[in-house]
Amino acid sequence: MAAEPLTELEAAIETVVTTFFTFAGREGRKGSLSINEFKELATQQLPHLLKDVGSLDEKMKSLDVNQDSELKFNEYWRLIGELAKEIRKEKAQEMRKK
């Protein structure tokens, strides 16, 4: 990374990537999340945003495009996109109320 301090958005992106690699590869293959790693990441890092998701097993299946029982980064990124869309909807509703 650059020697200069990261912007708020750059730091957020770096956090998304770093979080994935912190959990990925603890068991199974490095660079992908097993179901247990996904559950651990979800419960520790996304407890508020995933509280209404229901079954984490079902959520993983919906994200696991190639059905290999692991989430690669691009599959994990789909989750981040889905969560960002939900936050955007909430923000848009707040803006309409003002």
C-alpha positions in Angstrom: 0.0 0.0 0.0 0.9 3.6 -0.4 3.0 5.4 2.2 0.4 8.1 2.5 -2.5 7.6 4.9 -5.5 5.8 3.3 -8.7 7.7 2.8 -11.8 6.5 4.7 -13.1 4.6 1.7 -9.7 3.0 0.9 -9.4 1.9 4.6 -12.9 0.4 4.4 -12.0 -1.6 1.3 -8.7 -2.7 2.9 -10.7 -3.9 5.9 -13.1 -5.9 3.8 -10.2 -7.7 2.1 -8.1 -8.1 5.3 -11.1 -9.6 7.1 -11.7 -12.2 4.4 -8.0 -13.3 4.6 -8.0 -13.3 8.4 -10.7 -16.0 8.4 -10.0 -17.8 5.1 -7.7 -20.8 5.3 -7.8 -21.4 9.0 -9.1 -24.8 7.9 -9.2 -26.2 4.5 -7.8 -24.3 1.6 -6.1 -20.9 2.0 -7.9 -18.2 0.1 -11.4 -19.5 0.6 -13.9 -19.7 3.5 -15.1 -23.1 4.7 -18.6 -23.2 6.1 -17.2 -23.0 9.6 -14.9 -20.0 8.7 -17.9 -18.3 7.1 -20.0 -18.8 10.2 -17.2 -17.5 12.4 -16.7 -14.4 10.2 -20.5 -13.8 10.0 -21.1 -14.1 13.8 -18.0 -12.1 14.8 -17.8 -9.4 12.1 -21.4 -9.1 10.8 -23.7 -9.9 13.7 -26.0 -6.9 13.2 -26.2 -7.0 9.4 -26.8 -10.7 9.2 -29.2 -11.0 12.2 -32.3 -11.4 10.0 -30.7 -13.7 7.4 -31.9 -16.9 9.1 -29.7 -20.0 8.4 -26.1 -19.2 7.8 -25.8 -22.6 6.1 -28.5 -21.5 3.6 -26.8 -18.1 3.1 -23.5 -19.8 2.3 -25.2 -22.1 -0.2 -26.8 -19.0 -2.0 -23.4 -17.3 -2.2 -21.4 -20.4 -3.2 -21.9 -20.1 -7.0 -19.8 -23.1 -8.0 -21.2 -25.2 -5.1 -17.8 -26.4 -3.8 -18.7 -25.7 -0.2 -16.2 -22.9 0.1 -16.5 -19.2 -0.6 -13.8 -17.7 -2.8 -13.2 -13.9 -2.5 -15.6 -13.2 -5.4 -18.3 -15.1 -3.7 -17.7 -13.4 -0.4 -17.8 -10.1 -2.4 -21.4 -10.9 -3.4 -22.3 -10.9 0.3 -20.6 -7.5 0.8 -22.6 -6.2 -2.2 -25.9 -7.5 -0.9 -25.2 -5.9 2.5 -24.2 -2.6 1.0 -27.5 -2.6 -1.1 -29.5 -3.1 2.1 -27.7 -0.3 3.9 -28.3 1.9 0.8 -32.0 1.2 1.0 -32.1 2.1 4.7 -30.2 5.4 4.0 -32.5 6.2 1.1 -35.6 5.7 3.4 -34.0 8.0 6.0 -33.4 10.7 3.4 -37.0 10.5 2.2 -38.2 11.1 5.8 -36.2 14.3 6.1 
